[in-house]
Amino acid sequence: MQIVGSILAVSSSLNVGKAGPMVHTGACVAAIMGQGGSKKFGLTCKWLQVLKNDRDRRDLVTCGSAAGIAAAFRAPVGGVLFALEEMASWWRSALLWRAFFTTAVVAIVLRALIDVCLRGECGLFGKGGLIMYDVTSANISYHLRDVPAVLLLAVIGGLLGSIYNLLLNKVLQIYNIINKKGIAYRIILACLISVSTSCLLFGLPWIASCRLCPSDASEPCPTIGRSGNYKKFQCPPGYYNDLASLFFNTNDDAIKNLFSKGTDTEFHHSSMLIFFGTCFFLSTFSYGIVAPTGLFVPVIVTGAAYGRFVGMCVGSNLNLNHGLFAVLGSASLLGGSMRMTVSLCVIILELTDNLLLLPLIMLVLLISKTVADVFDANIYDIIMTLKGLPYLKPHAEPYMRQLTVGDVVTGPLQIFHGIEKVGNIVHVLRTTGHNGFPVVDEPPLSSSPLLYGLILRTHLVTLLRKKLFFKTPTPIGLDAFLQFSADDFTTKDLGLCDQLDDIELSEEEMEMFVDLHPFTNTSPYTVVETMSLAKALILFREVGLRHLLVIPKVSERLPVVGILTRHDFMPEHIQNLHPRLLRSRWRRYPTSCKESPTMAYVS
Amino acid sequence: MQIVGSILAVSSSLNVGKAGPMVHTGACVAAIMGQGGSKKFGLTCKWLQVLKNDRDRRDLVTCGSAAGIAAAFRAPVGGVLFALEEMASWWRSALLWRAFFTTAVVAIVLRALIDVCLRGECGLFGKGGLIMYDVTSANISYHLRDVPAVLLLAVIGGLLGSIYNLLLNKVLQIYNIINKKGIAYRIILACLISVSTSCLLFGLPWIASCRLCPSDASEPCPTIGRSGNYKKFQCPPGYYNDLASLFFNTNDDAIKNLFSKGTDTEFHHSSMLIFFGTCFFLSTFSYGIVAPTGLFVPVIVTGAAYGRFVGMCVGSNLNLNHGLFAVLGSASLLGGSMRMTVSLCVIILELTDNLLLLPLIMLVLLISKTVADVFDANIYDIIMTLKGLPYLKPHAEPYMRQLTVGDVVTGPLQIFHGIEKVGNIVHVLRTTGHNGFPVVDEPPLSSSPLLYGLILRTHLVTLLRKKLFFKTPTPIGLDAFLQFSADDFTTKDLGLCDQLDDIELSEEEMEMFVDLHPFTNTSPYTVVETMSLAKALILFREVGLRHLLVIPKVSERLPVVGILTRHDFMPEHIQNLHPRLLRSRWRRYPTSCKESPTMAYVS
């Protein structure tokens, strides 16, 4: 689905990227593997069953994304770093190793396929090597006097990046409203964007004047065929239209063209500016329509046009040629909109194979990210907030320091006893959507109410299905496990949550009892209710939890006060509970704020 | 100190690296900055005071290490990754950004200095660009039939790496015994190593026979001057000694020589094998003597010699030249001994500027790490275990699953009351070495004993110094803070722990009371005593704690059972407490064991 949609979207010359869909495809394949193959398509595989748990599934999705970037940009190391910097909310050293393994395999397979293709055995796809936009020149030299221009480029790039994010945010909000109205509106929207893109692409080159072909052109000028640097458009022989040369190529070819050296005179100032503006707006409007689209490549194209324009304006008395300015421009816009550092650096390095430019790229990324961080959040946070996904920020918001865990625990708490009536379990599972329940032992079993542990909904459903019930509340031994295979407790296919309805229980069975003890996680993570919310968030995020039990400060009737999930940490939820905070000065705070050096984190 | 020692050691042609000392120097500078400048050398700086807390100090040390690698290898991105993969026991996204900032500055300064040097303003140091061992060739091509040779190289490289670690472990154990005997023994040892190194370097070239100079040599042959590929040694004019050419160069030149293409016929099989063997043993024996030494460069040289030897043996019917085999050999030995993946990959990439070789380098690193992991731990773990540093492994050992937190809590627990007698505090601080103490409120202040929080030793010492005492046990308000500046509570200079003795307290003062409430961390992380040790370790490590309070399962007289520190999680400590575990099958387990997909981590 993704792949087909992406191919269609890219080939219809919409201003969209292919990296996003590739990452999504990689993640989807990984998620399907994480389910032990898709039952729907009959693709089950015995050895994949070992991967059927939460942690491995998350890891697989991260590795899948890494593989997607590695394949899209032929940048294996960049893929690993992208996955870690942007995708993984939970870092482990084993994850690094797995992601590296995945992308290494991708790199080797890619290299082998290139090997096959170079022998001419794959027709049209035979072009291109491991480096997509090769800008290697014998020896790039730049000196201190080139630095001010680069600094200027980086600062403006950062500003443009934050404007890009702002614009995309607004556009996506409008699209969200349209998309909610139904599938017909979505398709009309997609068609509208597509038609207006085409109109712009064919209309704008009329503005540009024809330019004389250079006498020392490396390829025939003007070119009329499939691809080339000098498009004829409507010009007389011997002339070319520079704007058409940019518009009528694929994004990849346009980037190659913009990055290449020795083409300093090929484009006119006004053409470059028009191209930049068109790309800037088209890429924001093209993202978020029904087709699967990416952001990476459009941002690179836009940035390259911007960088080249700056290079043209600064003049030719510098050592850096316009192609290098285009590379730096892409870096600045990427840094300004995506706000990654190391991974972008490596991806650009792997795209262009230009190690000597590394110090300048690092400088540009540093500055553009810093400038853009002043204004708004990074593009992935914006998109996730718009989609309403409960993504936990790595930092605790400042107002969380002033709240305790007890302040955000809500709702009626559903607990189970160590030995529970079947009817109760069914009722609670039917009436609530919680995925984890505390298990408490009460006086007949212990001297005072004791927190025994945490039981998961999926395990309860499995228990009900097995019907290991007793007439009287008797504890069962560990031999109960013999009736279950490990497979029964592995995470089931996503989207099959309503398995409860499949289980038929008689009236008699509903009155029976089941012993939950052997199936309970006896050491869940707990926090005391007076714990600061900020510190609880750190625990939740760093350890990668789904449920966090809150226990009372002083012994009360119940040994558990509540249960925290990801949703309880979301700013929206907290601000609903404590509207006072909304009005306070903490309301909007830059995401990269540095925590003050208090004692809060010293433990 | 470090720098001078390192320069002396490298220039005395010991087989040692410069990266280690550079990393250490970077970390030391960072640690001094973390103390707000060194008071000893009068280098205090006002704005550095904000960095005076634990977390920032750790971050600074990590960034310092990154800067060290970036400067030693001119590999800024590799430096960031090295610091994250190997040094940081605690990962945060802000740390990535800081490390990136540090190395970007290093890269830019380096580039600027190179710029200055290229104008010939720094004498002898003027050589070398941003890429240390440039092996770029117009187009490297390799095909599927080259892969078996590379696989063989990687497997043997992994084996050699684990043997290297084993040997280094034994050598360091012997050195530890010698070093304990006193400074005289240490110096004798260093001299012994130095003399025997010199003897080997001058003695071994006699074995090699003289070789005829090639007619198309790119530089004068034989060379007699400071540096060159063809050393004359004792050969007649027109001949050169290939072994001398390797031995009588600096490590850097030797690596350049081995990595370079077009020198396939320069060395003889036997010379290469002798050079490899000598490097292999000399580098293990040279590490760990008194001089500050590194491991990176010796391993690269040894690996390059090994790779080139394999390249020679495999024969010339492959597409890969011997220089590329040398690069892959270095990669395999680095992978086999240091066991890093992404960072090594990027460092090698930045050292050699050879992006096309990336798939092969990834393949080699994957295989050599996997092979070596079967046999022993990575070299940094070995060194840290030998030095007795309490370094927490990222993985919980399997036997920790079978223990609860309550099983490892030891010793008499020292607690303070919310309002405590000064005499008591002084007594406890004098008689114990703990750094954190639980604060408990007892009945006059609360209805039942309540855990109020955790107070740090340094804060207690500050309180005693300020002498904010009362005749009766009265609570003080928050205005107590007005008497303190934030500076009073910042972490003090390392090594000044005995500040307690400086405080003079009269008999009368010892009988007075102090209110600890305002100075206590009221939300320390806690675990219930029945929590599995493995899960507590994950919490401890992922959140980056120093103290973890253990609270009882059922309400007892005391609301706290004990306090866990880093030492309580060390395998040695646990095995002392539970010698039964020593005899069980869990005793020795490969470090990279994959945890079985139980429910233990799902929460």
Interface residues (C-beta under 8 A of the other chain):
Chain A: V50 L51 K52 N53 D54 R55 D56 P76 V77 V80 L81 E85 W91 R92 S93 A94 L96 W97 F100 F101 T103 A104 A107 I108 L110 R111 A112 D115 G129 L130 I131 T136 H143 L144 T341 V342 C345 V346 L349 E350 D353 L355 L356 L358 P359 M362 L363 L365 L366 P394 H395 T404 G436 S447 S448 L450 L451 L454 L456 H459 F489 T490 N521 T522 S523 P524 Y525 T526 V527 V528 T530 M531 S532 K535 I538 L539 E542 V543 G544 L545 R546 H547 L548 I551 K553 V554 S555 S592 K594 P597 M599 A600 Y601 V602 S603
Chain B: V50 L51 K52 N53 D54 R55 D56 P76 V77 V80 L81 E85 W91 R92 S93 A94 L96 W97 F100 F101 T103 A104 A107 I108 L110 R111 A112 D115 G129 L130 I131 T136 H143 L144 T341 V342 C345 V346 L349 E350 D353 L355 L356 L358 P359 M362 L363 L365 L366 P394 H395 T404 G436 S447 S448 L450 L451 L454 L456 H459 A486 F489 T490 N521 T522 S523 P524 Y525 T526 V527 V528 T530 M531 S532 K535 I538 L539 E542 V543 G544 L545 R546 H547 L548 I551 K553 V554 S555 S592 K594 P597 M599 A600 Y601 V602 S603
